Amino acid sequence: MTAPALWRSVLYVPGDKPKAVEKARGLEADAVILDLEDAVAPEAKAQARENVRLALRAGGWRVPVLVRVNGLGTEHEHADREMALLSGAAGLVLPKTEDARAVAALSLGLPLWAMIETPAGVLNAAAIAAVPGVAGLLVGANDLARVLRTEAHPERWPLLHALSAVVLAARAAGKVPLDAVFNDITDTDSFARECAQGRMLGFAGKTVIHPGQIAGANAAYGVTEEQAAEARALLDAWETARAEGKSVATHRGALVEQMHADDARDNLTLWAQQTQPKSTS
């Protein structure tokens, strides 16, 4: 089994704002998405592309840096992809992904992150996630809600089916599911509640749009000291039982099997990753 990686918080940064791009180097997000698509006005896209190219070539990033390119069929798609490929991006974020065959046809040799933000994308999420080279699925809830004509709800009731469908598709294919952004950067309580809901649904982390949201996402999707200590205690009980030739163990009155031990090891791996200083590359 491959150890899970940290994707607790993934920060979108508009490519046409070089100061924000530079600031992102020192933030505690687990990954950064330099955005050339929705966050950038049409007349600013060429300059944004150059800004992103310079930022990638300069290096100094402590976390994976993805580039959200303009979508298939747009006038900027080829230039965006070429720049990202030649400049050392850690992956490409593909907006409004709907067709697994179109994704497979790209064959770029770079990890692809498919945004699921249309009804067709949700219905085809399993096929998209199964494409070799796709690293994960990201929910684009704003566009999805608009197309579905749903009403806003604090618990996201109208979108729960779609959210779960994305998680199921990604997990079935062994890929990373990332939850959608939360728009109100001043409402920290609702943001925390949505992070907790996303983790409960099975997402690996949350995409965020403001540095102030990073700590909340890291906390919601991270492992606490208490959880790490509990994982160690469970593993001690499991390993003692296995040393005695037992196939199962008990810990705090609960049955412990191999899957519980695997979960505990995953938690300890995440704990170790989140407590290690990030190195600059």
Residue, then its C-alpha position, 0 to 999 in steps of 0.5 A: m500500500t502506498a503511504p498517503a501524502l499530505w493534501r490537507s490544504v491546496l491554495y489557489v493563487p491567481g497568476d496575474k498577481p505576482k506579489a501573491v504568487e511570491k507570498a505563497r512560497g512561505l505559506e503552510a499550504d500543502a500544495v499551491i495551484l497557480d491559476l491561469e483560468d477563472a481567476v484571471a481576466p482574458e486580457a491578463k492571461a498572457q502576462a499571467r502565463e509569463n508570471v507563472r513561468l518565471a515563478l516556476r523557473a525560479g524554484g524555491w518552492r517547498v510544496p508541489v506547485l500545480v498550474r490550472v490551465n485554461g480548458l480544452g478548446t480555449e485559445h490559451e490551452h496549448a500555450d498554457r500546457e506548454m509553459a507548465l510542461l517546460s517550466g517544471a510544474a508538479g502537475l496540471v489542473l484541468p478545468k471542467t473535465e467531462d470526457a475521460r477519452a479527452v483526458a487520456a488523449l493528452s498523454l503529457g507525462l505530467p500528473l493531471w488533476a481533473m476538476i469536476e464542476t459540471p453534471a457531465g463531469v460528475l456522471n463521468a467521474a469514475a471513468i476520469a479518475a481511472v485514466p492513467g496519469v490522473a492524480g486526483l479529482l477536485v470539486g468545482a462547486n461554484d460552477l456545479a451549483r450554478v449549472l444545477r441551479t441549486e439553492a445555497h445551503p449551509e450543509r451543502w445538501p443539494l450537492l451531497h450526491a455530487l460530492s460523494a460521487v467524486v470521493l467514490a470515483a477517486r477512492a475507487a481508482g486510488k486517486v486523491p479527492l479534494d473538496a471545493v473552495f469556500n467563498d466567504i473568507t471572513d466566515t471562519d466558523s462556517f469554513a471549519r464546519e465545511c472542512a469537517q463535513g468534507r473530511m467526514l465525506g472522505f475528502a483528503g483535503k480542501t482547496v482554499i482561496h485565501p491564506g487565512q483558510i490554510a490553518g483551518a484546513n490543515a487542522a481539519y484534515g490533519v492528525t493531532e498529537e492525541q490521534a497519533a498517540e492513539a494510533r501508536a497504542l492501537l498498533d502496540a496492541w495489534e503487534t502484541a497480538r500478532a506476536e502471540g499468533k493471534s489474527v485479531a486484537t482488542h484495544r480499549g474494548a474494540l476489535v482490531e483487525q488488519m485494516h485498523a492497523d493499516d489506518a493507524r499506520d496511515n495516520l502516523t505517516l501523515w503525522a510524521q509528514q505534517t510535523q517535518p519541516k518542508s524543504t525548499s526545491 
